[in-house]
């Protein structure tokens, strides 16, 4: 009687559940806390840089667009261009009045550059140290039209427009060392004293006003020899007629030579500037990528060292039935967990930095989803790539070779 023996059932290794894998990965990192912390720091810095750059760019853009929306997009400016010989053209003295007659124009104000005069804190200042300040004659309701306000003191009026009185733009006041208005305060303009009666707040839509010393047209003509021709005209148009007014402005301001007139819409230029600002983010994102690369090297380094130090553990686990795939997965999970921990810390750090800086600037705090999601994804990819080779090396280690080191 012959007996047949059945082949022994092949041993099937137990499957490594996600919870078990997470536990194994965390144990490997907890036993080397300082090394893991230093390796995660590079990832955190890189992710923080990415989140901060994208967050600050979005916050500044949102702040600028909100400011433009508050000030209005219906401001247009008319400036003198160039004549056929390449010299600066001259707007007619009647140009503001002619522009005011256009249908759809709701308000017109203007300034005239007084190129023959410079402004100084006192006559003792060397004449070459102008501080890049300009002296300009101004109409009386300029701040309201350009969206600025009087931060201190008062603006020009019918009584002071013909007197030696000046109002400073915000940058002009800073460069002259004036932070508040005192009775009898004077500055030296065009070879004589002018009394300072006001300081303007920043003019977002007309930044050239910020560095200007503004005086009345009658005073400019009387004391500084100004010819009375405007050099920049600011006007508000009905929102529904901005494009129509824009198309007519050059011919209306200078009917004889419309080609010598420049017309612009400051809000459009600022919006384009906000959009173009993102181009400068490439440099900072590159710096963040370098930090991520450094972090990846750190993660790879700690995983390689970990494989060498844990040969006994690898050999024992292989001897107890762990497969190469499980060993590989364990070490890869450790690298990914380490990178994700650094990535999460980087997202928190970058978001906090963005919030603090945006708050100090008065911007809306905007952290786009692609910032933190991209940061975490970059950390995940970095950890996976950095841990792949060490994980493969750990899986290829035979149980016999590993146990020899016991």
Secondary structure, 3 states (H helix, E strand, C coil): CCCCCCCCCCCCCCCCCHHHHHHHHHHHHHCCHHHHHHHHHHHHHHHHHHHHHHHHHHHHHHHHHHHHHHHCCCEEEEEECECCCCCECCCCCCHHHHHHCCCCEEEEEEEEECCCCCEECCCCCCCCCCCCCEEEEECCCHHHHHCCCEEEECCCCCCCCCCCEEEECHHHHHHCCCCCCCCCCEEEECCEEEEEEEEECCCCCCHHHCCEEEEEHHHHHHHCCCCCCCCEEEEEECHHHHHHHHHHHHHHHCCCCHHHEEEECHHHHHHHHHHHHHHHHHHHHHHHHHHHHHHHHHHHHHHHHHHHHCHHHHHHHHHCCCCHHHHHHHHHHHHHHHHHHHHHHHHHHHHHHHHHHHHHHCCCCCCCHHHHHHHHHHHHHHHHHHHHHHHHHHHHCCHHHHHHCC
